[in-house]
C-alpha cells in the first residue's frame, strides 16, 4: 500500500475542499488526517509524520481503494518534497492548486494570522516587510519564518518547476481557483479522468474553509493555545456532574469567529502592486504549463 496521489498546495487555493469532495468517491481513499507532511524533510517544524512507520499509520483505514491521497500543502514550498515523493512512488499523480497572486496573498496572510504564525495584521505592512523580518517581528509560535516571506511564497513558477523536473507532465495537473469556482463539476470530471477512475456522478461541491477572522485576537490566542492553568480549569469543570459534554473552548472559538476578512474591502492599489510584482513569475508559469498567451 503506497500513497499515489498528492495534492501539494498551494494553501488557501481549494486543497481542503477538493480533498473533502474526492473523499466520497469509492475509488479514492482520503485519511482522516489528510496532511501527514512527511516528505518535506527540509521543514522539520512542519513534519507531522517523522518516520515511514508514522506516515503509513496515517493510511490505516485504507480498504483497497485504487487512489490513496496525501494532501500536505507544505510540499509545494519544500525544496526536497518533490524528489522525495518521486523516490517513494515514481508513478504518483500530483495536483497543484493555484490562484491569482493578489487573492492568494490576501487569503494566505489572513490564515497565518488565524494560525498565530503572523503578528502584522495590516497586509500592506506585512507585504512590505517580506524578506527582512527581524526576530522581534515574528511570533514565538511560528515554526518557519520563511513562510512569512510573501514575495517568496507567491513565486509559483519556481514551486511548480520542482515537480515538473522529476515528474512527467502527464503526471502533474495544475488548476487555478478562478477557473474551477466557475464550474466545479467540470474540474471534477477532469480530476477523475486524470486519476483514471470512474465518474460517480457527484454534482454537489460545497464551500470548505471559507475566509474568516476573529473579533478578539486576545481571546483567539487564549483558545488556540490555552495556558496550562486554563486547561486544568476546563478539565476540572468537565469532571463535574452533567458537564462532561460541554466544550467551553470550542464554544468560545465559535462565538469569537466571524466570516470573511477582517477588512471587508480589499486594498485595490495593493492588489495591483502584488499582481505587478508577480507578473514575470506568472509569465514563466504559463510557459512551464505550455499555456498560450
C-alpha positions as CSV (number, residue, x, y, z in Angstrom):
1,X,0.0,0.0,0.0
2,X,1.5,3.3,-1.2
3,X,0.1,6.8,-1.5
4,X,-0.1,7.6,-5.2
5,X,-1.9,10.9,-5.4
6,X,-0.6,14.1,-3.8
7,X,-2.3,17.5,-3.5
8,X,0.8,19.5,-2.7
9,X,-0.7,23.0,-2.4
10,X,-0.8,25.9,-2.6
11,X,-2.6,26.7,0.7
12,X,-5.9,28.7,0.5
13,X,-6.4,27.6,-3.1
14,X,-9.1,24.9,-2.5
15,X,-6.9,22.0,-1.4
16,X,-9.1,21.1,1.6
17,X,-12.3,21.5,-0.4
18,X,-11.2,19.1,-3.1
19,X,-9.8,16.6,-0.6
20,X,-13.2,16.6,1.0
21,X,-15.0,16.2,-2.3
22,X,-12.8,13.4,-3.5
23,X,-13.1,11.5,-0.2
24,X,-16.6,10.5,-1.1
25,X,-15.5,8.7,-4.3
26,X,-15.5,4.9,-3.8
27,X,-12.1,4.5,-5.5
28,X,-10.3,7.3,-3.6
29,X,-9.1,7.0,0.0
30,X,-8.5,10.2,2.0
31,X,-7.2,9.6,5.5
32,X,-8.8,11.4,8.4
33,X,-5.6,13.5,8.9
34,X,-5.2,14.5,5.3
35,X,-1.8,16.3,5.8
36,X,0.8,14.0,7.2
37,X,3.6,16.2,5.9
38,X,6.3,13.5,5.7
39,X,8.2,14.2,2.5
40,X,9.1,17.9,3.3
41,X,12.3,16.8,5.1
42,X,13.8,20.3,4.9
43,X,10.9,21.7,7.0
44,X,11.3,20.0,10.4
45,X,8.8,22.4,12.0
46,X,6.1,21.2,9.6
47,X,6.7,17.4,9.6
48,X,3.9,15.7,11.4
49,X,5.0,12.1,10.4
50,X,8.7,11.9,11.1
51,X,9.2,8.2,10.2
52,X,7.9,5.9,7.4
53,X,6.1,3.9,10.1
54,X,4.3,7.0,11.3
55,X,3.5,8.0,7.7
56,X,2.0,4.6,6.9
57,X,-0.1,4.8,10.1
58,X,-2.0,7.7,8.5
59,X,-3.5,5.3,6.0
60,X,-4.6,2.5,8.3
61,X,-8.2,2.9,7.2
62,X,-7.4,2.0,3.6
63,X,-9.7,-0.7,2.3
64,X,-8.5,-1.5,-1.2
65,X,-9.2,1.9,-2.9
66,X,-7.2,2.5,-6.1
67,X,-6.2,6.0,-5.2
68,X,-4.6,6.9,-1.9
69,X,-4.4,10.7,-1.2
70,X,-1.8,12.7,0.7
71,X,-2.8,16.4,0.7
72,X,0.1,18.1,2.5
73,X,0.2,21.7,1.3
74,X,3.7,22.5,2.6
75,X,5.1,20.1,0.0
76,X,4.8,22.9,-2.6
77,X,7.2,25.1,-0.6
78,X,9.7,22.3,0.3
79,X,12.8,22.1,-1.8
80,X,13.0,18.4,-1.2
81,X,9.5,17.1,-1.2
82,X,9.2,16.6,-5.0
83,X,12.3,14.4,-5.1
84,X,11.3,12.5,-2.0
85,X,7.8,11.7,-3.4
86,X,9.4,10.6,-6.7
87,X,11.7,8.3,-4.9
88,X,8.9,6.9,-2.8
89,X,6.5,6.3,-5.7
90,X,7.7,7.5,-9.2
91,X,4.2,6.8,-10.6
92,X,2.5,9.3,-8.4
93,X,0.0,11.8,-9.7
94,X,0.5,15.4,-8.5
95,X,-2.3,18.1,-8.2
96,X,-1.2,21.7,-7.7
97,X,-3.9,24.3,-7.0
98,X,-3.1,28.0,-7.5
99,X,-5.0,31.3,-7.8
100,X,-4.4,34.9,-8.7
101,X,-1.3,36.1,-6.7
102,X,-3.1,39.1,-5.0
103,X,-6.0,37.0,-3.9
104,X,-3.7,34.2,-2.7
105,X,-1.5,36.6,-0.7
106,X,-4.5,38.2,1.0
107,X,-6.1,34.9,1.9
108,X,-2.7,33.3,3.0
109,X,-1.9,36.3,5.2
110,X,-5.4,36.1,6.8
111,X,-4.8,32.4,7.5
112,X,-1.4,33.0,9.1
113,X,-3.0,35.4,11.5
114,X,-5.6,32.9,12.4
115,X,-2.9,30.3,12.9
116,X,-1.0,32.7,15.2
117,X,2.0,32.5,12.8
118,X,1.8,36.2,11.9
119,X,1.5,39.2,14.1
120,X,1.4,42.0,11.5
121,X,-2.3,42.4,10.9
122,X,-2.1,45.0,8.2
123,X,-1.5,43.3,4.9
124,X,0.4,46.1,3.3
125,X,2.8,46.3,6.3
126,X,3.3,42.5,6.1
127,X,3.9,42.6,2.4
128,X,6.5,45.4,2.7
129,X,8.3,43.5,5.4
130,X,8.7,40.4,3.2
131,X,12.2,39.0,3.3
132,X,13.6,41.2,6.1
133,X,11.7,40.4,9.2
134,X,13.6,40.7,12.4
135,X,13.2,38.1,15.2
136,X,11.1,40.5,17.2
137,X,8.6,40.8,14.3
138,X,8.0,37.0,14.3
139,X,5.6,35.3,16.7
140,X,7.2,32.7,19.0
141,X,4.7,30.2,17.8
142,X,5.8,30.5,14.2
143,X,7.5,27.2,13.1
144,X,9.1,28.5,9.9
145,X,9.9,32.2,9.4
146,X,10.4,31.7,5.6
147,X,6.6,31.3,5.3
148,X,6.3,35.0,6.2
149,X,8.2,36.0,3.1
150,X,5.1,36.7,1.0
151,X,7.2,37.8,-2.0
152,X,8.8,34.3,-2.0
153,X,5.8,32.1,-1.3
154,X,3.9,33.6,-4.3
155,X,6.6,32.5,-6.8
156,X,4.5,29.8,-8.2
157,X,6.7,29.1,-11.3
158,X,9.6,28.1,-9.1
159,X,7.5,25.8,-7.0
160,X,5.7,24.1,-10.0
161,X,9.1,23.7,-11.8
162,X,10.4,21.5,-9.0
163,X,7.6,18.9,-9.7
164,X,8.0,19.1,-13.5
165,X,11.7,18.4,-13.1
166,X,11.1,15.0,-11.5
167,X,7.7,14.0,-12.9
168,X,6.4,13.8,-16.4
169,X,3.9,16.5,-17.5
170,X,1.2,13.8,-17.8
171,X,1.6,13.2,-14.0
172,X,1.2,16.8,-12.9
173,X,-2.1,18.7,-13.1
174,X,-2.3,22.4,-12.3
175,X,-5.6,24.1,-11.7
176,X,-6.5,27.7,-11.0
177,X,-9.1,28.6,-8.4
178,X,-10.6,31.3,-10.6
179,X,-11.4,28.6,-13.2
180,X,-12.8,25.8,-11.1
181,X,-15.1,28.0,-9.0
182,X,-17.0,28.8,-12.2
183,X,-17.7,25.2,-12.9
184,X,-16.6,22.7,-10.2
185,X,-18.3,19.8,-11.9
186,X,-16.1,20.3,-15.0
187,X,-12.9,20.2,-12.8
188,X,-14.2,17.1,-11.0
189,X,-14.5,15.4,-14.4
190,X,-11.0,16.4,-15.3
191,X,-9.7,15.2,-12.0
192,X,-11.3,11.7,-12.2
193,X,-10.0,11.4,-15.8
194,X,-6.6,12.4,-14.6
195,X,-6.8,9.7,-11.9
196,X,-8.3,7.2,-14.2
197,X,-11.3,6.4,-12.1
198,X,-15.0,6.3,-13.0
199,X,-17.4,9.2,-12.6
200,X,-19.6,8.7,-9.6
201,X,-22.0,11.4,-10.7
202,X,-21.1,13.9,-8.0
203,X,-22.7,17.3,-8.6
204,X,-22.6,19.0,-5.1
205,X,-19.4,20.9,-4.3
206,X,-19.9,22.9,-1.0
207,X,-17.5,25.6,0.0
208,X,-15.0,24.5,2.7
209,X,-12.7,26.7,4.8
210,X,-14.1,30.0,3.6
211,X,-12.2,33.1,4.8
212,X,-12.9,34.0,8.4
213,X,-11.5,36.3,11.1
214,X,-11.9,36.8,14.8
215,X,-13.4,39.6,16.8
216,X,-10.8,39.4,19.6
217,X,-7.3,38.3,18.8
218,X,-6.5,38.0,22.5
219,X,-9.4,35.6,23.0
220,X,-8.3,33.7,19.9
221,X,-4.8,33.3,21.3
222,X,-6.2,32.1,24.6
223,X,-8.4,29.4,22.9
224,X,-6.0,28.3,20.2
225,X,-3.1,27.8,22.6
226,X,-4.6,27.7,26.1
227,X,-2.2,28.0,29.0
228,X,-1.8,25.1,31.4
229,X,-3.9,26.8,34.1
230,X,-6.8,27.2,31.8
231,X,-6.5,23.6,30.6
232,X,-6.6,22.4,34.2
233,X,-9.7,24.5,35.0
234,X,-11.5,23.2,32.0
235,X,-10.7,19.6,33.0
236,X,-12.0,20.2,36.5
237,X,-15.2,21.8,35.2
238,X,-15.9,19.0,32.8
239,X,-15.4,16.5,35.6
240,X,-18.5,17.9,37.4
241,X,-21.8,16.1,37.1
242,X,-23.6,17.0,33.8
243,X,-20.7,19.0,32.5
244,X,-18.9,16.2,30.5
245,X,-20.3,17.2,27.1
246,X,-19.7,20.9,27.5
247,X,-16.7,22.2,25.5
248,X,-16.1,25.8,26.7
249,X,-13.0,26.3,24.5
250,X,-14.9,25.3,21.3
251,X,-17.9,27.4,22.3
252,X,-15.6,30.5,22.8
253,X,-13.9,29.9,19.5
254,X,-17.3,29.8,17.8
255,X,-18.5,33.0,19.5
256,X,-15.3,34.7,18.5
257,X,-15.3,33.7,14.9
258,X,-16.7,35.8,12.0
259,X,-17.0,35.1,8.3
260,X,-14.9,36.9,5.7
261,X,-11.8,39.0,6.1
262,X,-11.2,41.5,8.9
263,X,-11.1,44.3,6.3
264,X,-14.3,43.9,4.2
265,X,-12.9,45.7,1.1
266,X,-9.6,44.7,-0.4
267,X,-6.9,47.3,-0.9
268,X,-7.2,47.6,-4.7
269,X,-3.9,49.5,-5.1
270,X,-2.0,46.9,-3.1
271,X,-3.7,44.1,-5.0
272,X,-2.4,45.6,-8.3
273,X,1.0,46.1,-6.8
274,X,1.2,42.4,-5.8
275,X,0.0,41.3,-9.2
276,X,2.5,43.5,-10.9
277,X,5.3,42.1,-8.7
278,X,4.5,38.6,-9.7
279,X,3.8,39.4,-13.4
280,X,7.1,37.9,-14.6
281,X,6.7,34.8,-12.5
282,X,3.2,34.3,-13.9
283,X,4.7,34.6,-17.4
284,X,7.2,31.9,-16.5
285,X,4.5,29.8,-15.1
286,X,2.4,30.0,-18.3
287,X,5.5,28.9,-20.3
288,X,6.1,26.0,-17.9
289,X,2.5,24.8,-18.3
290,X,2.5,25.4,-22.1
291,X,-0.3,27.9,-21.8
292,X,-0.6,30.1,-24.8
293,X,-0.8,33.9,-24.1
